[in-house]
């Protein structure tokens, strides 16, 4: 799978988002955000919003389009359903539980089969969790230094209301699927819906 190799802080400045959104503890200078002094078209605004969401969750265009089509086929607000699908990715859930310091680290841990969902090994970062799912670390991975370090770094981080975390057991439960109020970064998802509707 192709992946953007752009420096993360530079990308954050361009997209106008805080590095904290992707788990990087650095501040950007928003005054110097790319294009801040230029008048940009409606299309460019919509495109940037889509790029922002793809960057935050680390997904490529083909998969992002698939998620958008899934959201469109469901009953409800397409933009909010798209966010719910992205939040339901296993790598994002691992990050939200604080078992990884960043989403890319969570993706790597899932790829290396560190976690189980409902007692079954899952090594697919894009696996979509459901309400009631229980995520646990595999028995032979409990001494993983990266996870222990991530837990120490994120111990003061608030866990979203839709998740339940047990730090001692390194496990979590999906109490419900996320809703719009659970998104903790600024995003105008309606612009993405407008972009794909053209």
PyMOL commands that place a pseudoatom at each C-alpha (Angstrom):
pseudoatom trace, name=CA, resn=UNK, resi=1, chain=A, elem=C, hetatm=0, pos=[0.000, 0.000, 0.000]
pseudoatom trace, name=CA, resn=UNK, resi=2, chain=A, elem=C, hetatm=0, pos=[1.365, 3.417, -0.919]
pseudoatom trace, name=CA, resn=UNK, resi=3, chain=A, elem=C, hetatm=0, pos=[1.908, 5.877, 1.887]
pseudoatom trace, name=CA, resn=UNK, resi=4, chain=A, elem=C, hetatm=0, pos=[2.608, 9.591, 2.073]
pseudoatom trace, name=CA, resn=UNK, resi=5, chain=A, elem=C, hetatm=0, pos=[6.234, 10.288, 2.971]
pseudoatom trace, name=CA, resn=UNK, resi=6, chain=A, elem=C, hetatm=0, pos=[5.736, 14.030, 3.543]
pseudoatom trace, name=CA, resn=UNK, resi=7, chain=A, elem=C, hetatm=0, pos=[7.060, 15.330, 6.885]
pseudoatom trace, name=CA, resn=UNK, resi=8, chain=A, elem=C, hetatm=0, pos=[4.176, 15.089, 9.356]
pseudoatom trace, name=CA, resn=UNK, resi=9, chain=A, elem=C, hetatm=0, pos=[4.499, 18.610, 10.789]
pseudoatom trace, name=CA, resn=UNK, resi=10, chain=A, elem=C, hetatm=0, pos=[4.664, 20.139, 7.325]
pseudoatom trace, name=CA, resn=UNK, resi=11, chain=A, elem=C, hetatm=0, pos=[1.536, 18.199, 6.350]
pseudoatom trace, name=CA, resn=UNK, resi=12, chain=A, elem=C, hetatm=0, pos=[-0.231, 19.357, 9.522]
pseudoatom trace, name=CA, resn=UNK, resi=13, chain=A, elem=C, hetatm=0, pos=[0.591, 22.984, 8.723]
pseudoatom trace, name=CA, resn=UNK, resi=14, chain=A, elem=C, hetatm=0, pos=[-0.732, 22.608, 5.179]
pseudoatom trace, name=CA, resn=UNK, resi=15, chain=A, elem=C, hetatm=0, pos=[-3.963, 20.989, 6.350]
pseudoatom trace, name=CA, resn=UNK, resi=16, chain=A, elem=C, hetatm=0, pos=[-4.370, 23.420, 9.244]
pseudoatom trace, name=CA, resn=UNK, resi=17, chain=A, elem=C, hetatm=0, pos=[-4.561, 20.772, 11.978]
pseudoatom trace, name=CA, resn=UNK, resi=18, chain=A, elem=C, hetatm=0, pos=[-2.820, 20.396, 15.323]
pseudoatom trace, name=CA, resn=UNK, resi=19, chain=A, elem=C, hetatm=0, pos=[-0.092, 17.720, 15.408]
pseudoatom trace, name=CA, resn=UNK, resi=20, chain=A, elem=C, hetatm=0, pos=[-1.745, 16.503, 18.625]
pseudoatom trace, name=CA, resn=UNK, resi=21, chain=A, elem=C, hetatm=0, pos=[-4.574, 15.165, 16.417]
pseudoatom trace, name=CA, resn=UNK, resi=22, chain=A, elem=C, hetatm=0, pos=[-2.212, 12.510, 15.068]
pseudoatom trace, name=CA, resn=UNK, resi=23, chain=A, elem=C, hetatm=0, pos=[-0.423, 11.967, 18.377]
pseudoatom trace, name=CA, resn=UNK, resi=24, chain=A, elem=C, hetatm=0, pos=[2.605, 14.197, 17.725]
pseudoatom trace, name=CA, resn=UNK, resi=25, chain=A, elem=C, hetatm=0, pos=[3.434, 16.463, 20.669]
pseudoatom trace, name=CA, resn=UNK, resi=26, chain=A, elem=C, hetatm=0, pos=[4.553, 19.502, 18.713]
pseudoatom trace, name=CA, resn=UNK, resi=27, chain=A, elem=C, hetatm=0, pos=[2.895, 22.813, 17.876]
pseudoatom trace, name=CA, resn=UNK, resi=28, chain=A, elem=C, hetatm=0, pos=[2.489, 24.220, 14.396]
pseudoatom trace, name=CA, resn=UNK, resi=29, chain=A, elem=C, hetatm=0, pos=[2.624, 27.880, 13.521]
pseudoatom trace, name=CA, resn=UNK, resi=30, chain=A, elem=C, hetatm=0, pos=[-0.809, 28.413, 12.038]
pseudoatom trace, name=CA, resn=UNK, resi=31, chain=A, elem=C, hetatm=0, pos=[0.122, 31.873, 10.767]
pseudoatom trace, name=CA, resn=UNK, resi=32, chain=A, elem=C, hetatm=0, pos=[2.437, 30.192, 8.297]
pseudoatom trace, name=CA, resn=UNK, resi=33, chain=A, elem=C, hetatm=0, pos=[-0.078, 27.594, 7.131]
pseudoatom trace, name=CA, resn=UNK, resi=34, chain=A, elem=C, hetatm=0, pos=[0.290, 27.024, 3.403]
pseudoatom trace, name=CA, resn=UNK, resi=35, chain=A, elem=C, hetatm=0, pos=[-2.090, 29.091, 1.371]
pseudoatom trace, name=CA, resn=UNK, resi=36, chain=A, elem=C, hetatm=0, pos=[-3.324, 31.108, 4.368]
pseudoatom trace, name=CA, resn=UNK, resi=37, chain=A, elem=C, hetatm=0, pos=[-2.946, 34.378, 2.469]
pseudoatom trace, name=CA, resn=UNK, resi=38, chain=A, elem=C, hetatm=0, pos=[-4.452, 33.129, -0.792]
pseudoatom trace, name=CA, resn=UNK, resi=39, chain=A, elem=C, hetatm=0, pos=[-8.056, 33.049, -1.874]
pseudoatom trace, name=CA, resn=UNK, resi=40, chain=A, elem=C, hetatm=0, pos=[-8.893, 29.437, -2.629]
pseudoatom trace, name=CA, resn=UNK, resi=41, chain=A, elem=C, hetatm=0, pos=[-11.746, 27.928, -4.612]
pseudoatom trace, name=CA, resn=UNK, resi=42, chain=A, elem=C, hetatm=0, pos=[-14.686, 25.999, -3.181]
pseudoatom trace, name=CA, resn=UNK, resi=43, chain=A, elem=C, hetatm=0, pos=[-13.294, 22.810, -4.726]
pseudoatom trace, name=CA, resn=UNK, resi=44, chain=A, elem=C, hetatm=0, pos=[-9.898, 23.392, -3.077]
pseudoatom trace, name=CA, resn=UNK, resi=45, chain=A, elem=C, hetatm=0, pos=[-11.572, 23.859, 0.325]
pseudoatom trace, name=CA, resn=UNK, resi=46, chain=A, elem=C, hetatm=0, pos=[-13.528, 20.611, -0.105]
pseudoatom trace, name=CA, resn=UNK, resi=47, chain=A, elem=C, hetatm=0, pos=[-10.453, 18.730, -1.330]
pseudoatom trace, name=CA, resn=UNK, resi=48, chain=A, elem=C, hetatm=0, pos=[-8.357, 19.929, 1.608]
pseudoatom trace, name=CA, resn=UNK, resi=49, chain=A, elem=C, hetatm=0, pos=[-11.016, 18.714, 4.055]
pseudoatom trace, name=CA, resn=UNK, resi=50, chain=A, elem=C, hetatm=0, pos=[-10.913, 15.266, 2.457]
pseudoatom trace, name=CA, resn=UNK, resi=51, chain=A, elem=C, hetatm=0, pos=[-7.098, 15.254, 2.539]
pseudoatom trace, name=CA, resn=UNK, resi=52, chain=A, elem=C, hetatm=0, pos=[-7.227, 16.217, 6.204]
pseudoatom trace, name=CA, resn=UNK, resi=53, chain=A, elem=C, hetatm=0, pos=[-9.434, 13.239, 7.101]
pseudoatom trace, name=CA, resn=UNK, resi=54, chain=A, elem=C, hetatm=0, pos=[-7.369, 10.802, 5.012]
pseudoatom trace, name=CA, resn=UNK, resi=55, chain=A, elem=C, hetatm=0, pos=[-4.176, 12.051, 6.675]
pseudoatom trace, name=CA, resn=UNK, resi=56, chain=A, elem=C, hetatm=0, pos=[-5.529, 11.819, 10.227]
pseudoatom trace, name=CA, resn=UNK, resi=57, chain=A, elem=C, hetatm=0, pos=[-6.694, 8.218, 9.809]
pseudoatom trace, name=CA, resn=UNK, resi=58, chain=A, elem=C, hetatm=0, pos=[-3.879, 7.182, 7.460]
pseudoatom trace, name=CA, resn=UNK, resi=59, chain=A, elem=C, hetatm=0, pos=[-6.052, 5.842, 4.649]
pseudoatom trace, name=CA, resn=UNK, resi=60, chain=A, elem=C, hetatm=0, pos=[-5.497, 6.054, 0.908]
pseudoatom trace, name=CA, resn=UNK, resi=61, chain=A, elem=C, hetatm=0, pos=[-7.997, 7.236, -1.704]
pseudoatom trace, name=CA, resn=UNK, resi=62, chain=A, elem=C, hetatm=0, pos=[-9.286, 3.811, -2.783]
pseudoatom trace, name=CA, resn=UNK, resi=63, chain=A, elem=C, hetatm=0, pos=[-10.117, 2.764, 0.765]
pseudoatom trace, name=CA, resn=UNK, resi=64, chain=A, elem=C, hetatm=0, pos=[-11.479, 6.197, 1.646]
pseudoatom trace, name=CA, resn=UNK, resi=65, chain=A, elem=C, hetatm=0, pos=[-13.829, 6.037, -1.343]
pseudoatom trace, name=CA, resn=UNK, resi=66, chain=A, elem=C, hetatm=0, pos=[-14.956, 2.583, -0.209]
pseudoatom trace, name=CA, resn=UNK, resi=67, chain=A, elem=C, hetatm=0, pos=[-15.798, 3.984, 3.235]
pseudoatom trace, name=CA, resn=UNK, resi=68, chain=A, elem=C, hetatm=0, pos=[-17.674, 6.881, 1.653]
pseudoatom trace, name=CA, resn=UNK, resi=69, chain=A, elem=C, hetatm=0, pos=[-19.738, 4.451, -0.444]
pseudoatom trace, name=CA, resn=UNK, resi=70, chain=A, elem=C, hetatm=0, pos=[-20.466, 2.386, 2.681]
pseudoatom trace, name=CA, resn=UNK, resi=71, chain=A, elem=C, hetatm=0, pos=[-21.635, 5.531, 4.492]
pseudoatom trace, name=CA, resn=UNK, resi=72, chain=A, elem=C, hetatm=0, pos=[-23.757, 6.604, 1.497]
pseudoatom trace, name=CA, resn=UNK, resi=73, chain=A, elem=C, hetatm=0, pos=[-25.538, 3.243, 1.453]
pseudoatom trace, name=CA, resn=UNK, resi=74, chain=A, elem=C, hetatm=0, pos=[-26.580, 3.565, 5.106]
pseudoatom trace, name=CA, resn=UNK, resi=75, chain=A, elem=C, hetatm=0, pos=[-29.530, 5.473, 6.490]
pseudoatom trace, name=CA, resn=UNK, resi=76, chain=A, elem=C, hetatm=0, pos=[-28.526, 8.748, 8.106]
pseudoatom trace, name=CA, resn=UNK, resi=77, chain=A, elem=C, hetatm=0, pos=[-26.117, 11.629, 7.526]
pseudoatom trace, name=CA, resn=UNK, resi=78, chain=A, elem=C, hetatm=0, pos=[-23.411, 10.424, 5.148]
pseudoatom trace, name=CA, resn=UNK, resi=79, chain=A, elem=C, hetatm=0, pos=[-20.659, 12.619, 6.601]
pseudoatom trace, name=CA, resn=UNK, resi=80, chain=A, elem=C, hetatm=0, pos=[-21.310, 11.536, 10.175]
pseudoatom trace, name=CA, resn=UNK, resi=81, chain=A, elem=C, hetatm=0, pos=[-21.514, 7.876, 9.143]
pseudoatom trace, name=CA, resn=UNK, resi=82, chain=A, elem=C, hetatm=0, pos=[-18.178, 8.247, 7.321]
pseudoatom trace, name=CA, resn=UNK, resi=83, chain=A, elem=C, hetatm=0, pos=[-16.580, 9.520, 10.533]
pseudoatom trace, name=CA, resn=UNK, resi=84, chain=A, elem=C, hetatm=0, pos=[-18.139, 6.628, 12.458]
pseudoatom trace, name=CA, resn=UNK, resi=85, chain=A, elem=C, hetatm=0, pos=[-16.673, 4.095, 10.023]
pseudoatom trace, name=CA, resn=UNK, resi=86, chain=A, elem=C, hetatm=0, pos=[-13.208, 5.657, 10.255]
pseudoatom trace, name=CA, resn=UNK, resi=87, chain=A, elem=C, hetatm=0, pos=[-13.408, 5.690, 14.066]
pseudoatom trace, name=CA, resn=UNK, resi=88, chain=A, elem=C, hetatm=0, pos=[-14.405, 1.999, 13.991]
pseudoatom trace, name=CA, resn=UNK, resi=89, chain=A, elem=C, hetatm=0, pos=[-11.132, 0.899, 12.371]
pseudoatom trace, name=CA, resn=UNK, resi=90, chain=A, elem=C, hetatm=0, pos=[-9.204, -1.384, 14.710]
pseudoatom trace, name=CA, resn=UNK, resi=91, chain=A, elem=C, hetatm=0, pos=[-5.998, 0.659, 14.457]
pseudoatom trace, name=CA, resn=UNK, resi=92, chain=A, elem=C, hetatm=0, pos=[-7.924, 3.785, 15.476]
pseudoatom trace, name=CA, resn=UNK, resi=93, chain=A, elem=C, hetatm=0, pos=[-9.574, 1.952, 18.383]
pseudoatom trace, name=CA, resn=UNK, resi=94, chain=A, elem=C, hetatm=0, pos=[-6.160, 0.774, 19.653]
pseudoatom trace, name=CA, resn=UNK, resi=95, chain=A, elem=C, hetatm=0, pos=[-4.958, 4.394, 19.450]
pseudoatom trace, name=CA, resn=UNK, resi=96, chain=A, elem=C, hetatm=0, pos=[-8.091, 5.732, 21.168]
pseudoatom trace, name=CA, resn=UNK, resi=97, chain=A, elem=C, hetatm=0, pos=[-7.649, 3.213, 23.988]
pseudoatom trace, name=CA, resn=UNK, resi=98, chain=A, elem=C, hetatm=0, pos=[-4.127, 4.556, 24.550]
pseudoatom trace, name=CA, resn=UNK, resi=99, chain=A, elem=C, hetatm=0, pos=[-2.344, 1.313, 23.687]
pseudoatom trace, name=CA, resn=UNK, resi=100, chain=A, elem=C, hetatm=0, pos=[-0.388, 3.123, 20.950]
pseudoatom trace, name=CA, resn=UNK, resi=101, chain=A, elem=C, hetatm=0, pos=[0.991, 6.660, 20.945]
pseudoatom trace, name=CA, resn=UNK, resi=102, chain=A, elem=C, hetatm=0, pos=[-0.059, 7.336, 17.331]
pseudoatom trace, name=CA, resn=UNK, resi=103, chain=A, elem=C, hetatm=0, pos=[-2.337, 5.772, 14.741]
pseudoatom trace, name=CA, resn=UNK, resi=104, chain=A, elem=C, hetatm=0, pos=[0.646, 4.645, 12.599]
pseudoatom trace, name=CA, resn=UNK, resi=105, chain=A, elem=C, hetatm=0, pos=[2.081, 2.864, 15.649]
pseudoatom trace, name=CA, resn=UNK, resi=106, chain=A, elem=C, hetatm=0, pos=[-1.325, 1.266, 16.299]
pseudoatom trace, name=CA, resn=UNK, resi=107, chain=A, elem=C, hetatm=0, pos=[-1.430, 0.125, 12.665]
pseudoatom trace, name=CA, resn=UNK, resi=108, chain=A, elem=C, hetatm=0, pos=[1.987, -1.512, 13.047]
pseudoatom trace, name=CA, resn=UNK, resi=109, chain=A, elem=C, hetatm=0, pos=[0.977, -3.270, 16.272]
pseudoatom trace, name=CA, resn=UNK, resi=110, chain=A, elem=C, hetatm=0, pos=[-2.153, -4.646, 14.617]
pseudoatom trace, name=CA, resn=UNK, resi=111, chain=A, elem=C, hetatm=0, pos=[-0.152, -5.722, 11.552]
pseudoatom trace, name=CA, resn=UNK, resi=112, chain=A, elem=C, hetatm=0, pos=[2.173, -7.641, 13.857]
pseudoatom trace, name=CA, resn=UNK, resi=113, chain=A, elem=C, hetatm=0, pos=[-0.818, -9.418, 15.449]
pseudoatom trace, name=CA, resn=UNK, resi=114, chain=A, elem=C, hetatm=0, pos=[-0.493, -7.970, 18.957]
pseudoatom trace, name=CA, resn=UNK, resi=115, chain=A, elem=C, hetatm=0, pos=[-4.250, -7.895, 19.571]
pseudoatom trace, name=CA, resn=UNK, resi=116, chain=A, elem=C, hetatm=0, pos=[-7.315, -10.098, 19.558]
pseudoatom trace, name=CA, resn=UNK, resi=117, chain=A, elem=C, hetatm=0, pos=[-10.942, -9.144, 18.987]
pseudoatom trace, name=CA, resn=UNK, resi=118, chain=A, elem=C, hetatm=0, pos=[-13.400, -11.350, 20.879]
pseudoatom trace, name=CA, resn=UNK, resi=119, chain=A, elem=C, hetatm=0, pos=[-10.637, -13.903, 21.456]
pseudoatom trace, name=CA, resn=UNK, resi=120, chain=A, elem=C, hetatm=0, pos=[-9.565, -14.137, 17.800]
pseudoatom trace, name=CA, resn=UNK, resi=121, chain=A, elem=C, hetatm=0, pos=[-6.268, -12.841, 16.431]
pseudoatom trace, name=CA, resn=UNK, resi=122, chain=A, elem=C, hetatm=0, pos=[-6.779, -9.902, 14.058]
pseudoatom trace, name=CA, resn=UNK, resi=123, chain=A, elem=C, hetatm=0, pos=[-3.892, -8.466, 12.029]
pseudoatom trace, name=CA, resn=UNK, resi=124, chain=A, elem=C, hetatm=0, pos=[-5.900, -6.216, 9.699]
pseudoatom trace, name=CA, resn=UNK, resi=125, chain=A, elem=C, hetatm=0, pos=[-5.736, -2.522, 10.734]
pseudoatom trace, name=CA, resn=UNK, resi=126, chain=A, elem=C, hetatm=0, pos=[-8.856, -1.694, 8.699]
pseudoatom trace, name=CA, resn=UNK, resi=127, chain=A, elem=C, hetatm=0, pos=[-10.942, -4.312, 10.541]
pseudoatom trace, name=CA, resn=UNK, resi=128, chain=A, elem=C, hetatm=0, pos=[-14.156, -2.572, 11.634]
pseudoatom trace, name=CA, resn=UNK, resi=129, chain=A, elem=C, hetatm=0, pos=[-15.210, -3.166, 15.228]
pseudoatom trace, name=CA, resn=UNK, resi=130, chain=A, elem=C, hetatm=0, pos=[-18.823, -3.410, 16.369]
pseudoatom trace, name=CA, resn=UNK, resi=131, chain=A, elem=C, hetatm=0, pos=[-20.616, -2.508, 19.596]
pseudoatom trace, name=CA, resn=UNK, resi=132, chain=A, elem=C, hetatm=0, pos=[-19.861, -5.151, 22.226]
pseudoatom trace, name=CA, resn=UNK, resi=133, chain=A, elem=C, hetatm=0, pos=[-16.499, -6.175, 20.772]
pseudoatom trace, name=CA, resn=UNK, resi=134, chain=A, elem=C, hetatm=0, pos=[-13.728, -6.830, 23.303]
pseudoatom trace, name=CA, resn=UNK, resi=135, chain=A, elem=C, hetatm=0, pos=[-10.143, -6.013, 22.293]
pseudoatom trace, name=CA, resn=UNK, resi=136, chain=A, elem=C, hetatm=0, pos=[-7.344, -7.675, 24.270]
pseudoatom trace, name=CA, resn=UNK, resi=137, chain=A, elem=C, hetatm=0, pos=[-3.597, -7.946, 23.928]
pseudoatom trace, name=CA, resn=UNK, resi=138, chain=A, elem=C, hetatm=0, pos=[-2.426, -11.436, 22.986]
pseudoatom trace, name=CA, resn=UNK, resi=139, chain=A, elem=C, hetatm=0, pos=[-0.896, -13.377, 25.877]
pseudoatom trace, name=CA, resn=UNK, resi=140, chain=A, elem=C, hetatm=0, pos=[2.547, -13.632, 24.260]
pseudoatom trace, name=CA, resn=UNK, resi=141, chain=A, elem=C, hetatm=0, pos=[2.661, -9.866, 23.547]
pseudoatom trace, name=CA, resn=UNK, resi=142, chain=A, elem=C, hetatm=0, pos=[1.969, -8.567, 27.075]
pseudoatom trace, name=CA, resn=UNK, resi=143, chain=A, elem=C, hetatm=0, pos=[5.609, -7.611, 27.649]
pseudoatom trace, name=CA, resn=UNK, resi=144, chain=A, elem=C, hetatm=0, pos=[5.815, -5.523, 24.477]
pseudoatom trace, name=CA, resn=UNK, resi=145, chain=A, elem=C, hetatm=0, pos=[7.887, -2.444, 25.319]
pseudoatom trace, name=CA, resn=UNK, resi=146, chain=A, elem=C, hetatm=0, pos=[6.178, -0.229, 22.732]
pseudoatom trace, name=CA, resn=UNK, resi=147, chain=A, elem=C, hetatm=0, pos=[2.747, -0.852, 24.266]
pseudoatom trace, name=CA, resn=UNK, resi=148, chain=A, elem=C, hetatm=0, pos=[3.990, -0.300, 27.826]
pseudoatom trace, name=CA, resn=UNK, resi=149, chain=A, elem=C, hetatm=0, pos=[5.635, 2.957, 26.763]
pseudoatom trace, name=CA, resn=UNK, resi=150, chain=A, elem=C, hetatm=0, pos=[2.470, 4.077, 24.925]
pseudoatom trace, name=CA, resn=UNK, resi=151, chain=A, elem=C, hetatm=0, pos=[0.322, 3.360, 28.001]
pseudoatom trace, name=CA, resn=UNK, resi=152, chain=A, elem=C, hetatm=0, pos=[2.700, 5.429, 30.134]
pseudoatom trace, name=CA, resn=UNK, resi=153, chain=A, elem=C, hetatm=0, pos=[2.561, 8.297, 27.620]
pseudoatom trace, name=CA, resn=UNK, resi=154, chain=A, elem=C, hetatm=0, pos=[-1.236, 8.208, 27.302]
pseudoatom trace, name=CA, resn=UNK, resi=155, chain=A, elem=C, hetatm=0, pos=[-2.257, 7.396, 30.890]
pseudoatom trace, name=CA, resn=UNK, resi=156, chain=A, elem=C, hetatm=0, pos=[-3.706, 10.889, 31.392]
pseudoatom trace, name=CA, resn=UNK, resi=157, chain=A, elem=C, hetatm=0, pos=[-5.460, 10.847, 28.017]
pseudoatom trace, name=CA, resn=UNK, resi=158, chain=A, elem=C, hetatm=0, pos=[-9.246, 10.699, 28.223]
pseudoatom trace, name=CA, resn=UNK, resi=159, chain=A, elem=C, hetatm=0, pos=[-10.753, 7.620, 26.599]
pseudoatom trace, name=CA, resn=UNK, resi=160, chain=A, elem=C, hetatm=0, pos=[-13.798, 8.389, 24.418]
pseudoatom trace, name=CA, resn=UNK, resi=161, chain=A, elem=C, hetatm=0, pos=[-17.166, 7.643, 26.014]
pseudoatom trace, name=CA, resn=UNK, resi=162, chain=A, elem=C, hetatm=0, pos=[-17.890, 4.946, 23.435]
pseudoatom trace, name=CA, resn=UNK, resi=163, chain=A, elem=C, hetatm=0, pos=[-14.927, 2.887, 24.664]
pseudoatom trace, name=CA, resn=UNK, resi=164, chain=A, elem=C, hetatm=0, pos=[-14.011, 1.287, 27.984]
pseudoatom trace, name=CA, resn=UNK, resi=165, chain=A, elem=C, hetatm=0, pos=[-10.358, 0.710, 28.914]
pseudoatom trace, name=CA, resn=UNK, resi=166, chain=A, elem=C, hetatm=0, pos=[-8.709, -1.640, 31.380]
pseudoatom trace, name=CA, resn=UNK, resi=167, chain=A, elem=C, hetatm=0, pos=[-5.045, -0.638, 31.615]
pseudoatom trace, name=CA, resn=UNK, resi=168, chain=A, elem=C, hetatm=0, pos=[-4.060, -3.494, 33.943]
pseudoatom trace, name=CA, resn=UNK, resi=169, chain=A, elem=C, hetatm=0, pos=[-5.340, -6.155, 31.546]
pseudoatom trace, name=CA, resn=UNK, resi=170, chain=A, elem=C, hetatm=0, pos=[-4.474, -4.077, 28.438]
pseudoatom trace, name=CA, resn=UNK, resi=171, chain=A, elem=C, hetatm=0, pos=[-7.963, -4.575, 27.115]
pseudoatom trace, name=CA, resn=UNK, resi=172, chain=A, elem=C, hetatm=0, pos=[-10.874, -2.505, 25.980]
pseudoatom trace, name=CA, resn=UNK, resi=173, chain=A, elem=C, hetatm=0, pos=[-14.519, -2.816, 25.076]
pseudoatom trace, name=CA, resn=UNK, resi=174, chain=A, elem=C, hetatm=0, pos=[-16.580, -1.070, 22.404]
pseudoatom trace, name=CA, resn=UNK, resi=175, chain=A, elem=C, hetatm=0, pos=[-19.605, 0.117, 24.370]
pseudoatom trace, name=CA, resn=UNK, resi=176, chain=A, elem=C, hetatm=0, pos=[-21.249, 1.619, 21.297]
pseudoatom trace, name=CA, resn=UNK, resi=177, chain=A, elem=C, hetatm=0, pos=[-20.228, 3.020, 17.935]
pseudoatom trace, name=CA, resn=UNK, resi=178, chain=A, elem=C, hetatm=0, pos=[-18.969, 6.588, 17.988]
pseudoatom trace, name=CA, resn=UNK, resi=179, chain=A, elem=C, hetatm=0, pos=[-21.182, 9.545, 17.131]
pseudoatom trace, name=CA, resn=UNK, resi=180, chain=A, elem=C, hetatm=0, pos=[-20.459, 13.041, 15.858]
pseudoatom trace, name=CA, resn=UNK, resi=181, chain=A, elem=C, hetatm=0, pos=[-19.958, 14.483, 19.351]
pseudoatom trace, name=CA, resn=UNK, resi=182, chain=A, elem=C, hetatm=0, pos=[-17.105, 12.030, 19.975]
pseudoatom trace, name=CA, resn=UNK, resi=183, chain=A, elem=C, hetatm=0, pos=[-14.887, 13.533, 17.251]
pseudoatom trace, name=CA, resn=UNK, resi=184, chain=A, elem=C, hetatm=0, pos=[-12.235, 15.608, 19.011]
pseudoatom trace, name=CA, resn=UNK, resi=185, chain=A, elem=C, hetatm=0, pos=[-10.745, 17.519, 16.081]
pseudoatom trace, name=CA, resn=UNK, resi=186, chain=A, elem=C, hetatm=0, pos=[-12.255, 20.163, 13.769]
pseudoatom trace, name=CA, resn=UNK, resi=187, chain=A, elem=C, hetatm=0, pos=[-13.611, 18.678, 10.559]
pseudoatom trace, name=CA, resn=UNK, resi=188, chain=A, elem=C, hetatm=0, pos=[-16.354, 19.801, 8.207]
pseudoatom trace, name=CA, resn=UNK, resi=189, chain=A, elem=C, hetatm=0, pos=[-17.479, 16.463, 6.850]
pseudoatom trace, name=CA, resn=UNK, resi=190, chain=A, elem=C, hetatm=0, pos=[-20.296, 18.032, 4.803]
pseudoatom trace, name=CA, resn=UNK, resi=191, chain=A, elem=C, hetatm=0, pos=[-17.629, 19.487, 2.493]
pseudoatom trace, name=CA, resn=UNK, resi=192, chain=A, elem=C, hetatm=0, pos=[-16.407, 15.955, 1.714]
pseudoatom trace, name=CA, resn=UNK, resi=193, chain=A, elem=C, hetatm=0, pos=[-19.971, 14.855, 0.935]
pseudoatom trace, name=CA, resn=UNK, resi=194, chain=A, elem=C, hetatm=0, pos=[-20.333, 17.855, -1.390]
pseudoatom trace, name=CA, resn=UNK, resi=195, chain=A, elem=C, hetatm=0, pos=[-17.032, 16.981, -3.095]
pseudoatom trace, name=CA, resn=UNK, resi=196, chain=A, elem=C, hetatm=0, pos=[-18.071, 13.391, -3.818]
pseudoatom trace, name=CA, resn=UNK, resi=197, chain=A, elem=C, hetatm=0, pos=[-21.549, 14.470, -4.860]
pseudoatom trace, name=CA, resn=UNK, resi=198, chain=A, elem=C, hetatm=0, pos=[-20.244, 16.456, -7.838]
for i in range(1, 198): cmd.bond("trace and resi %d" % i, "trace and resi %d" % (i + 1))
show_as sticks, trace
zoom trace
